[in-house]
Amino acid sequence: MAEIIPLRGWRYNQDLSNSIQDLTSPLFDVVSLKQREALYQNPYNSIHLSVPQGAFPAKEAAELLQTWKTDGILKQDYLPGIYVYYQYFRLPDSDQEYCRKGFMCHMKAYDWNDQVLLRHENTIPASVNDRIELLTATQLQASPTHGLYTDPDFTLEKYMDESIQAPLHESEDYQGVRDVVAVIQDAAIIQEFVRVLKDKQVLLADGHHRYESSLQYRKTCMASNPEHTGNEAYNYHFIYLTNTEAHDLRILPTHRLLLHLPFTNEKFLAQLDLFFTLIPLADPYDLNEIIAGKKWAFGMYLRGKPYKIRLKPEVHEQISWPLPSVVKDLDLTVLHFFVLEKILGIQQEAQRTSDQIQYIRNFAECLSRVDHQEAEVAFITNGVTIDQVKNVCYSGALMPQKSTFFYPKVISGFVFSSIKENEFLLEVSPCL
């Protein structure tokens, strides 16, 4: 099953890390243009490595990385370790503080058919290509993907709770989340982490594009290395692992915007009426609450007019995609099949690359985009549950793309993972 090893992380030097909040950045696929422009103003912010600028961004990131190493901006930790990462957060309209507990390490980059690391959604090809180019040039993983393991005994939490009392970094990020990072370098405790994970499957929660890029990079390196053993640096991927059994694991919905409709309101509503029960509403700000907890129900904001729509149960069996029942039962499968394919004619595979579909987490932004005529309809969705994620992963099938938004997002810049062979070899020998 899952093979993990510690890493000798690259981190900002002590002088810079005293202001670590000025150096961290959101993940490449969630950072907004406005955030990018602000972060680019700091010449040492991690955004320059994760979302580089320039005519040849990957090449420029590689050159900058080498400069930072040479100048001591980044330094590699002397001992290998497991990097504990806690995120303290609140959800809207709640005073309860949550703490998502996890740890960062290296894990073997398993092919999907190995059934060790299981995915739950499709990737978008253009994003994968961008990440492959950057990884090839820098041989650096600027942020970990998010994986899930299942341990109802909570074996590792006691070690993480102890280590977090002596943090390396502590800051508040753009989400309003308090991030705390520590490191475990005790060889015996590290072996306990290795032991617990060795009989586990890992579910990929977030970072499908970055993981896919690691797989493609690994295949390229294997093809060019006749001496391939499976232990080379390129076989490993930087990952953040959290326990599925923890109460503080939260998944938020990702809504859908359609930029253009080929129908008038009347014709579109008539098409929807073939499959859905439609209820007009007075206030669009009720859309997310009125569907909460209701199966196959969506809020729809159509050119300024709000509706609750819910699939007629008798038509569900019309879903003809070759999927197991656990996937056919998902709200988003219903939305993508009946609205995107049956009504709008966007076939299942074409939905992954369509420039007419946008994925937005923020509810108010969805309404605003329609009000400002930047989109013609917004579909407001419920979030999936962790049990649904598990069931889909174990089924071997996939959810529609952008089905989950694990909250909070991990942050780039606390620890960097190198898969350069001369830097990687140093990290495995002291402990394994």
N, C-alpha and C positions, 0 to 999 in steps of 0.2 A: 504494500500500500504506500502511503505518502512518505517519502524520504525527505526529511528536512535536515539542514545543517546550519550552524551559526555563521555569522559573517563579521568581517572587520569593516565596519561601516566607515564611509567618508563623511565627515561632519565639518561644519564651519569652525574655524579656530576660535579660541576662547574669547578674544577681544570682540569678534563679530557676533558670536553666539549670545553675548549678553543682551543683544537686541534682536533675538531670533524672530520676533514677530514681524520685523521689517524684511526678513529674508525668505520667509515661507510664502507659498502661493497655492491657489486652488489647482485641482487636477486639470489636465489639458482640455478635457472634454466638457468642463463646466465653467471654466474661467471666461468671463464676458469680455467683450472688446474694451469696455471702459476700465475694467479691472486690469487688463493687460497693459493698457497705456500708462496707468498709474504705476504698476509694478516695474515696468521697463525703466522708469526714471531712476531706480536704485541699481547701480551697476553690478551689485553683488546678489541681487535677488535670484532665487532659484528658477524663476520664470525664464531666465536666459538659457537654462539647460533643458527645461521641460517643454517650453513653447518658444523656441528661438526665432529671432527675426532675421531679415536679410534676404538677399537673392538666392543664397545657398544655405538655408538655415541649419541643416544638419552639419555641414562642414564648419560653419561658424561656431556652432555649439561645441564641436570637438576641439577646435582651436582654443576657445575660451576655457573649456574644462582643463586643458593642459596648462594654460597660463595660471589658473587658480591653484592647481596642484603645485606648480613650480614656485609660485609666490607665497604659498602657505595659506591661501584663503581657505582651502579645504585641506584637512589632514585626516589620515587614516588612523583609526583606533589601533592601538598596539595589540590588544588581545581580541580574539573573536568573541562574539556574544549574541545573545537573544535580546532584541530591543523591545522592551515593554512599552505599549502605547495605549494610554487611557484617554478617552474623550468624555468630558462632562458637559451635559447639554440639557436644555429644556425644549419642549414643543410648544407651539402657539396655543394660547388660551389655557395654559397649565403652569402651576407653580412647582410641579414635581421636577427634581433634578435627577437625570439618568446618568449612568456611567457605563459606556461601552468599553469593555476590557479586551485587550488583544495583545499580540506580540508580532514583531517583524523578524523574518529570517529568510534564508534561501530554501527553496524547494525545487526538486527535480521538475523540469518542464515536460510533463507527461503528455503524450499524444492523446487526443480525445478518445480514441478507441482502446486505450489502456484501461479506461474506466477507473482511474485513480482520482483525477480531477474532473469533475462533472460540471458542464455549463448548463445554463437554463435559458439563454436567449441568443439570437443571432447577432452577428457583428455587421457593421457597415463598412464595405471594402475600402473606401477611400481613407478612412481613419486608420485602418490596419496598415496600409501602405506607408502612410506618413510616419507611423511609429517604427516600422521596420527600418526605414532610412535613417532615422535618428539613432536607433539602437546600434545599427551597423557602424555608424560614424563615431559614436562616443563610447560604445561598450559600457554604458552607464545606464542604470535604471534609477531615474530621479524620484520615483514614488512607487510604493508597493501596490499591487493589486489587492483586492479584499477577498479572502477565502473564508469558508466556514467549515468547522469540524464539529462533531457531535460527541460530547463527553458529559453525560448526566451526573457523573461523580465530581465534576469540577476539580479535577486533580491538580491542574496547573495554576489555578487562581491564587492559591496561598503563596506561591513563589512570586507571582506578579505583584500581589498586594504588598509583599515585603519590599520588593525592589523599588516600587513607585514612591516609597518614602524618601528616597534619595535621587531625585530627578536630575537628568542631564539638561533638559529643556522644559520650560513651562511658559505658555503664552495663550493669548486669546486670538482666535482666527476670524476670518471674514464672515463666518456663520454665526459668530457670537459664542462659539464653542471653546471651552478651556481644554487645551491639549497639553498632556504631560507625557514626557518620554523618559525612560530609564533604561538601564542595561544590566543584564545578568551575564557575568563572565565566569562564574563558578562551573568548572567542568562537570561535576557530578550533577548539578541541577540541570545543566544543558542536556546531559544524557537523558534526564527524565523527560524533558520536552521531546527529544528524539524518540524515546520509547513510546510515549503516549500517542504520537502521531503515526507511528509505523504501521498500525493496524487500522488506520482511518482512511475513509474516502474524504476528499475535500470538495465542497461545492463552491463554485466561483460566484461570488456575490456581485463584485464590481471590478471592472478592469478587463473585460473580455477582449478589447482591442489591444491592450498592452500584452496580455497573455498570448494572444494569437501572433503578435509580432515576435515574441520570444520563441514560439514554436517554429515559425518560418525561418528565423535567424539560425536556430539550432539545425534545421534541416540543411540549410545552405552550408553551414560549417561542417556538418557530418559528411556531406558530399565531397567536400574538398580536403578531407582529412582521412587518408587511408589507415592511419594508426588510431582511429577513433576507439575510445574505451568506454565512454559513457560518464566518465568522471571529470571531463574538461569543464572549464568555467562556462562555456556556452550552453551547457546542459541545465543550468540552474536559473531560477526566476525569483525575483524579489517579491515577497508576499507578506501580507498582514492577515493573521489568522484570529478569528473570534469564534466563540462557542455558541452553537445554535440554541443551546438550552438556556442561555442567559435571558433574563427578563428585559434587559435594556437594549436588545437588538431590535431596531425599528426600521420599517420599510414604508416609504411615502409614495404616493401615486405620481405617475408621470402622465400628463394630459396630452391630447393631440390637437394640433391646429391644422386646418386645411386652408391653404392660401387662396385657392380659386375653386369655385363650384361651377360645373357646366349647366346648372339648372337655375330656374327662378326658385324663390322660396316655396311657392305653391307646388311646383313639380317635385322638388326635393322632399317636401313633407309628404306628398302623395306616395313617393317611392318608399320612404321610411315606414309609412303606414302599412305596407305589405308585411313588414316583419316586426314592427315595434308598436307598443301602445304609447301615444303621445299625449302629454299633458302640458298645456301652456302655463307659464308662471308669470307673476308680476315683477319679481325682483331677481335679477341674475345672481345677486350675491347669496341667494338661497340654494344655488345649484349644487354646491359641494355637500351641504348638510342634508338636503332632501334625498340624496341617493345613498347616504352613509349606511353601510351594512346590507344593502339590498343587492341581490344577485342579478347580474345582467342588466343593471340600471346605470344610466349615464345622464349627466347634465349636458345639455346642448345649448350653445349660444350662437344663434343663426342670424347673422347680419343685424345684431342688436336686439333680437327677440329670444327670450329664454324658454326652454322646454325641459321637462323631464321625459326621457324616453326609456322604455324597458322592453326587452325582447319578449315577444309572445312565446310562451314555453313550447307550444306545439310546433314551432318552426325550427327549434334548435337542432332537430335531427337532420335538417337540410345541410348542415355543415359537411362538406364533401372532402375537405382536406384530409389526407391520410395521417391522422393524429390519434394518439390514445385518448381515452375519455377524460383523463386528468387535465389535458391541454384543451380539449374541446370545451370543457366546462368553464374555462377562464373567461372573465369579462372581456379581456382584451382580444382573445380569439374571436369572440362574438362580434366585437366592434370591427376588427380588421376583416372578417369574412363578410358580414352582411353589409356594412357601410362601404368599406374601401373596395372590396372586390365585387360584390353583387350589384351594388348601386352605382358606384363610381367607375367600375371597370379596371381598377388597378390590381393586377394579378399578385398573388402571394409573394413571389420572388421579386417583382418590380417594386413592391412596397419598401424593400430595404434601401433602395437607391432613389426613390422618388423625391424630387425637389418640391413637391407640392405638400409634403407632410412635414411638420415640425413637432418636436417633442419638448414640452415646457412643463416644468415642475410647479411653478408659481401660479396659483389659481387667479390672483388678481391680474397678473400679467396676461393671462389668456383673455380675460374680458377686455383689458385695455387694448390688446392687439386687434381685436375685432372692432372695438369702438373707433379705433383710429384707422380702420380699413386696411390694416396690414395683413389681415386674414379675414376669411369670410365666415368661417364656422370654427368653434372650439368645442371639443368633446371633453367633458370633465369626468374623470374616472375614479374609482376606488382603488386603494392600494392592494397588492397581493399580500398574502400571509406567508410566514416562514414555512408553514406546513405545505402550502401550495408550491413554494420554491423547491422544497425537498422532494415532493411527489413528482414534479416535472423532471428534476435532475435524475431521479432514480428510474424514471420511465425511459430515459434515453432520448426523449423528444425535446423540442425547444419552444419557448414562449416567443411571441412576437418581439421584435427588437424594442429596446427601451421600455421593458415591462416593469422593472424595479428601480427604485431609488433608495438604496440603503443610506440611512441618515444617522449621524453626519457623514460627510465625505472625509476620507483621509486627506492629509495635507502634504504637499511636496516641500522638501527642504530640511526636514529634521535629520534624516539619514539618507545617504546615497549608497547604492550598491554597485560595485564594480564587477564586471565579468571579464576584465582583462586578465589573461592567464597569469602573468607575473604578479598581479595583485591578489588574485583569487587563491593561488596556491598557498599563500601565507596564511590564509584564514582557516583552512581545514585541518592542517597538521597538528596544531596544539591540542585539539579536543577529540579528533576522530582518528 
